[in-house]
């Protein structure tokens, strides 16, 4: 899949059903990954390159924290775009999730 700035995701995901199907696949993979984690694996150092080719290394647990933090940023972007389109987005506050889960 081409990840260039001009990538048009409508070709691969033309409907909300196609997006949901892909998300289910991604979510399953994440669940499997997390369920197999050990303390040793969480403490391991990963070496990787950015899309610009610059090399970095970070501890896995730090990268996982970054993933959650960064996804919060994108949820905010999506909420803003939905509001600009006149759509009332669902709540994304974590405390609201926990409150609803308790009841």
Secondary structure, 3 states (H helix, E strand, C coil): CCCCCCCCCCCCCCCHHHHHHHHHHHHHHHHHHHHCCCHHHHCCEEEEECCCCCEEEEEHHHHHHHHHHHHHHHHHHHHHHHHHCCCCCCCCCHHHHHHHHHC
